[in-house]
Amino acid sequence: MRITGFSCLGAGETTTAREVKAVEKDIAAAEETAAAEETAAAEETAAAEETAVAETARTAAATAATAATAATAATAAEAQLKKQQQRVYSQ
């Protein structure tokens, strides 16, 4: 069977059904590849977002630890100051 009338064909040119099916198969394969690449890109984006969230959580934990250390140091300094004040008052 020969198919005619494709706008890409010039006058007198024809193509076979087999050629049309081959082109359709190439198009389907290209669409599948594009879909797979889109899925992979979405998965990479999700992984990057998860990594960013984890980094933010680690940074927050480090900041909290630093704040706790500072609070402990402030408490110790306050206790030391009270001891010094008691010594001054007792003299």
Rosetta blueprint (number, residue, H / E / L):
1 M L
2 R E
3 I E
4 T L
5 G L
6 F L
7 S L
8 C L
9 L L
10 G L
11 A L
12 G L
13 E L
14 T L
15 T E
16 T E
17 A H
18 R H
19 E H
20 V H
21 K H
22 A H
23 V H
24 E H
25 K H
26 D H
27 I H
28 A H
29 A H
30 A H
31 E H
32 E H
33 T H
34 A H
35 A H
36 A H
37 E H
38 E H
39 T H
40 A H
41 A H
42 A H
43 E H
44 E H
45 T H
46 A H
47 A H
48 A H
49 E H
50 E H
51 T H
52 A H
53 V H
54 A H
55 E H
56 T H
57 A H
58 R H
59 T H
60 A H
61 A H
62 A H
63 T H
64 A H
65 A H
66 T H
67 A H
68 A H
69 T H
70 A H
71 A H
72 T H
73 A H
74 A H
75 T H
76 A H
77 A H
78 E H
79 A H
80 Q H
81 L H
82 K H
83 K H
84 Q H
85 Q H
86 Q H
87 R H
88 V H
89 Y H
90 S H
91 Q L
